[in-house]
Amino acid sequence: MGFSDFFKNFKREDSRDRKDAVQHWTKCPSCGAVMYNKEVIESSYVCSKCSHHFRINAQDRLNLICDSDTFIEYDNDLAPNDPLAFVDKKSYTKRIEEGFAKTKRKSAVISGEALIHGKEAQIVIFDFSFMGGSLGSVEGEKIVRAINRAISKKQGLIIVSTSGGARMQESTYSLMQMAKTSAALGKLAEAKLPYISVLTDPTFGGVSASFAFLGDIIIAEPGAMIGFAGARVIKQTIGTDLPEGFQTAEFLLEHGLIDMIVSRKDLKHTLSDLIKMLVPYENTYIYNS
């Protein structure tokens, strides 16, 4: 091996070591602290330095709020089609394929039922990794079916939202889901069963303009960005400077638009307590999780 070849191999190995090191560490986007990935996972994906709540996928969130091995998924065979043959920079079909490749799921929501500290509930959780958690016809249908199951089984409903809004690739089909889900929630209210809405970062557009803000109890994670349109769009529309942090969970709580802010580590206990208070339970399971 020549002298120059030695340094080429040295640089290549050094580059590989750096890449491996990066994969084991996470940098907080809020305070810039660098944490070992294991530490991030053990802290429920919350920064140990500034309490910033990282975005997490639907499966991780299920694991955080449900008792172990109690979640039963429904309607996971439902998949969107492309009735409009929609194409922007990519075809809608291609975007669906990319969403599946990222999440191994056919839609932006997981729906089913589980126990939360031994208390039954219907649960719907959005996954931002699938097309930005956008609301399409399949997502709306899965929400409505979860509502119907809650009514049939006399259970509470929990929806955890993280979404950019209605899915533009489905046009009116997507917008219909706003009315469809809202009407179904009206039936849940008539049945005197609670709906707990959990808003996480980000929750915007048609989701925030429909079922996300129809909860009997509305909870948000600390620091979550929540609104309808983005701040830049609003400013361009009204031509006025906006209050600092006006779309944060803290601002919404201060102005009475949500009921509480709950840190991720306390969310499971909070949901369990609310279900216990609001659902007329005949059966509560003793479950150690």
N, C-alpha and C positions, 0 to 999 in steps of 0.2 A: 504494500500500500504506500502510495506516495504521500509526501508531506501535506499537499493540498487536499488529497482525498481524506486524510485524517480529520481535517478541520471541517470538511463538508459533512462527514458523518457526525461529527460532534455537534454541529449546528442543527442537523436534522433531528438528532436525539433530544437536544435541548428544546427544540420547538415542540416535539411530541410531549415532553414532560410538562411544558407550560400548558399545553392544551388539556392534558389530563388534570392538571391542578385546577384549571378554570372550571372543569366539570364538577369538581368537588366543593366549590365555593359559590356563594350567592351574595351579590351586592344589593343592599337596601336602596331602592330608588328615592327614598325620602331623606335619610340621614347619611347615606353613603357608607354605612358600616358594612364590613365584609364578614360574613358568617359561614361556618362550615354547614354544608347542606343537612347533615344529620341534626344539627342544632335547630335549623329552621323547621324541619319536619316535627321534631319533638316539641316545639313551641307552637304547634298548630299553624305554621306558616305566618307567624307574627314576629316582627323584628324585636329582638331582645333589648335593643338599645333605645328605640323611639316608639315602639308599639305599632309601627306601620303594618297594616294587614295586606299581605300579598294576595294577588288573585290566585284562586285555586280552581281546579276542575271539579266537575260534578261528583265524581267518584270520591275524591278526597273529602268533599263536604259531607257526603253521605256517611263516610266513616267517622266524621267528627260529631254528627248529631244523632246517629242511630245506634241502638244497642247492637252489639256484635252479632252477625249472622241472623238478623231478624228481617232484613229488607227483602221484600218480594217485589220484583219488577213486573210491571204490566205493559202491554202494548209496545214492546221493543221491536216488534216486526213492522210497525208502521214506518213508511218511508216516503219522502216527498217525490213527486214527479215534476215534470216541466211542461205544464199545459200551455204556456205562452211561448215556448221555445226561446226563452229570454237569453240575450247575449249582451254583455257590456264589454269589459276588457277580456272576460272569459265567458264561456257559456255557463248557464246555471247548473247544468249537469256536471260540468267540470268542478264547479265550486262544491257541489254536494259530495263528489268523489274525494276532494281534498279534505273536506270536513270529516268524512269517514276515516280517511288515512290518519288524521290527527287524533281522533277520539275513539275510533273503533265503534262508533255509534251512527245511527241513521238519522238522527235529529238532534236538535240543540237542547232537548230536555230528557231527563230521566224521571219516570213517574212510577209510583208503586206505594206500598204500605210497609210500615215498620213499627217497631216499639221504640219509644224514647223514655228511658228510665221506666220501662214496663208499661207505658201507656201507648195505646194504638193511635196511629194517625195516618192519613193519606198525605203523601209527600210528592212534590214536584220540584225539581232542581234544574235550573238552567246552566248550560256550559258555554262560556264565552268562546271557547276554542273552536266550536262549531259555528262558522259563519257569524262570529260576533254575537252569539246567543240570540240571533234575530228570530222574531216571531213569524212563523209561517203556518200553513194549513195543518201540518202534522202536529206542530207544537200546540196549536189551539185545540185540536181534537184531543190530544193527550191530557190537556188541562181539564177539558170538559168531562172526559171520562173519569178522571180522578175526582172531580166534584160529584159526579153521579154515584161513584162508589162510596164517597163520604156520606152522602145522603142515605144510600141503601144500608150501610153498615153503622150509621149513626156515629160517625167519627169526625174529628176535627180535620181541617185541611191546612197544610203548610206549603206555601210556594216561596222558594228562594230564587230571587230574580237577579240576573246579571245579563244585560242585553243592550244592544245599540238601537233597538226598536223594531218596527215592522220590517219584514223582509221585502225589499224593493223588487226582487226578482219574481215575486208572486203577485205584485200589484194589488188589485182589489181583493184577490183571494186572501192576501195577508191582512189587509185592513178589516176584512170581515171578522177576523178572529178577535178583534178588540170588542166588538159588539157581542159576539158569540160567547166569549168567556165571561163578560160582564153580566149577560143575561143568566148564564148558568149560576153565577155567584148569587144572583138574586134568589134563585131557588134554594140555595144553601142557607141563605139568611131566613127564608120562610120556614125552613126546617129547624130553625133555632140552633144551628151548628156553627161553631166559630171558624173563621178564616184568619190565619196569621200570616201576614206578608213580611218577608225578610228581604230588605233591599241591600244589595252588595255592590261593590264597585266594578263596572259602572252600570247604572240603570237609567235608560233614556228612551226617548221616542214613544212609539205606540205602546210599549209595555208599561211605562210610567203613566201614560195617558189612559190606561184602562185598568186591568186587574191589580197591578202593583200597588195602587193607591186606594184600593177598595177594601183593604183588610179591616177587620174589626180591631185588630191590633197591628200596628205597623212598626216594625223594628228595622233599624239600620246598623250596619257595621261602622265602627269608627273610621272617619275620613273618607267614607264612600262618596263618590261623585254621583249625584242624582238630579235628574231634570228632564226636560222635554227636548229642547234644542240645545246645541252647544253654546257656550258663552260668546264665541266669536260671531256666530250667526245672529244671536239676539242683539248684540251690540250693533251690527251692521244694519239690522232691521229697524231698531228704535233710535239709533244715533245717539245713545247716551251711555256714559260709563256705568258699569254695573258694580254693586257692592262687592267687596272682596270676599271671596269664599262663599258666594251666595248659592252655589249648588252643592255644598258639602252637607253631610249628614248633620253636622253640628249646627249649621245655619238653619236647616229645616226644623230641627228640634226646637231651637230657640224661638222660631216663628210658628210653632204649633202644627206643622205639617206631618210630623211623625210622632209616635208615642214614646219611643225610647231608643237609646243607642246601647247596644250590648256587644261587648268584646267577644271575640270568637271562642275563647276558653270558657265563657259563661253562657254561651248560647244554648247548649243542650239543656242545662238546668233551667234556664228561663223558659224555653219551649215546654219542657215537662211541667213546670209549675203552672203555666198558662193553660195547658190542656187540662190539667187537674182541676183548675178553677172553673173552666168554661164548658167542659163537656160533661153531660150527665152520665157518668160511667156506671155500668152495671158490673163490668169485669175489668180488673186491673191486674196485670201479670206481675209476679215477683220475678225480677230478672236481674242478675248480677252482670254488669258489663264493665 
